[in-house]
């Protein structure tokens, strides 16, 4: 499945504490974005019956079954610099991605991308 760095897990735990009731990190993929697909991450309190669940560095993660193949081998990290911080996603399945880094295309969805 996907991998979450210790740095990203630490930041996710901080954000979960601020949210309060959230206990799960949902990671998924949906249609849209400049390159055809875009990532989604958010907090939830319960999982669906068709979700895959796992835990890394103390973070409980849920992924829907449609997104799971597209997220195979993905690495989520958190980078801090002088401009602030943010999550980065490295996807070995992506054959193209947008400059913004939030959308991508795989061989399976290799249609014509929309303009950025």
C-alpha positions as CSV (number, residue, x, y, z in Angstrom):
1,X,0.0,0.0,0.0
2,X,1.2,3.6,0.5
3,X,3.9,4.8,2.9
4,X,3.8,7.7,5.3
5,X,7.1,9.2,6.6
6,X,7.6,9.7,10.3
7,X,7.7,13.5,9.7
8,X,4.3,13.3,7.9
9,X,2.9,11.1,10.6
10,X,3.9,13.5,13.3
11,X,2.3,16.4,11.4
12,X,-0.9,14.3,10.8
13,X,-1.1,13.5,14.5
14,X,-0.8,17.2,15.4
15,X,-3.6,18.1,13.0
16,X,-5.8,15.3,14.3
17,X,-5.4,16.6,17.8
18,X,-6.5,20.0,16.7
19,X,-9.6,18.4,14.9
20,X,-10.6,16.7,18.1
21,X,-12.9,13.8,17.2
22,X,-11.1,12.5,14.1
23,X,-9.2,9.2,14.5
24,X,-8.6,8.1,10.9
25,X,-6.7,9.6,7.9
26,X,-8.6,9.0,4.6
27,X,-6.4,9.0,1.5
28,X,-7.9,8.7,-1.9
29,X,-7.9,9.6,-5.6
30,X,-10.7,11.2,-7.6
31,X,-11.1,12.3,-11.1
32,X,-10.1,15.9,-11.9
33,X,-7.2,18.2,-11.8
34,X,-4.9,19.2,-14.6
35,X,-3.6,15.8,-15.3
36,X,-6.7,13.7,-14.9
37,X,-6.6,12.5,-11.3
38,X,-6.1,14.3,-8.0
39,X,-5.2,13.3,-4.5
40,X,-7.4,13.7,-1.5
41,X,-6.6,13.6,2.2
42,X,-8.9,14.2,5.2
43,X,-9.9,13.1,8.6
44,X,-12.8,10.8,9.5
45,X,-14.2,9.1,12.5
46,X,-15.3,5.8,10.9
47,X,-14.4,3.6,7.9
48,X,-16.6,2.2,5.2
49,X,-17.1,-1.6,4.7
50,X,-15.1,-1.5,1.4
51,X,-12.1,0.4,2.8
52,X,-8.6,-1.0,3.3
53,X,-7.2,0.0,6.7
54,X,-3.7,-0.1,8.0
55,X,-1.5,1.8,10.5
56,X,1.8,3.5,10.1
57,X,3.8,5.4,12.8
58,X,0.7,5.6,15.0
59,X,-1.6,6.9,12.2
60,X,-4.7,4.8,11.3
61,X,-5.2,5.1,7.5
62,X,-8.2,4.2,5.4
63,X,-8.2,3.9,1.6
64,X,-11.2,3.1,-0.6
65,X,-10.9,0.1,-2.8
66,X,-11.1,2.1,-6.1
67,X,-8.1,4.3,-5.0
68,X,-6.0,1.5,-3.6
69,X,-4.4,0.4,-6.9
70,X,-3.5,4.0,-7.8
71,X,-1.9,4.6,-4.5
72,X,0.3,1.4,-4.5
73,X,3.8,2.5,-3.6
74,X,2.9,6.1,-3.0
75,X,5.1,7.9,-0.4
76,X,3.6,10.8,1.6
77,X,6.1,13.1,3.4
78,X,5.9,16.5,5.1
79,X,8.4,19.2,4.1
80,X,9.1,22.4,6.1
81,X,10.9,25.4,4.5
82,X,11.0,29.2,4.8
83,X,7.7,29.6,3.0
84,X,5.9,27.2,5.4
85,X,5.2,23.5,5.2
86,X,3.2,21.1,3.3
87,X,2.7,17.5,2.4
88,X,4.4,16.0,-0.7
89,X,3.3,12.9,-2.5
90,X,5.6,10.8,-4.6
91,X,3.7,8.4,-6.9
92,X,5.7,5.8,-8.8
93,X,2.5,5.0,-10.9
94,X,2.3,8.5,-12.3
95,X,3.4,9.0,-15.9
96,X,2.6,12.7,-15.8
97,X,1.9,15.3,-13.2
98,X,1.0,18.9,-13.0
99,X,3.4,21.6,-11.8
100,X,1.2,22.1,-8.7
101,X,1.9,18.5,-7.7
102,X,-1.7,17.8,-6.7
103,X,-2.8,16.0,-9.8
104,X,-1.4,13.1,-11.9
105,X,-2.0,10.7,-14.7
106,X,-1.3,6.9,-14.8
107,X,-1.1,4.6,-17.8
108,X,-4.6,3.4,-17.0
109,X,-6.1,6.9,-17.3
110,X,-3.8,8.3,-20.0
111,X,-6.4,10.5,-21.7
112,X,-5.9,14.1,-22.8
113,X,-5.2,16.2,-19.7
114,X,-7.1,19.4,-19.1
115,X,-5.2,22.7,-19.1
116,X,-3.7,23.7,-15.7
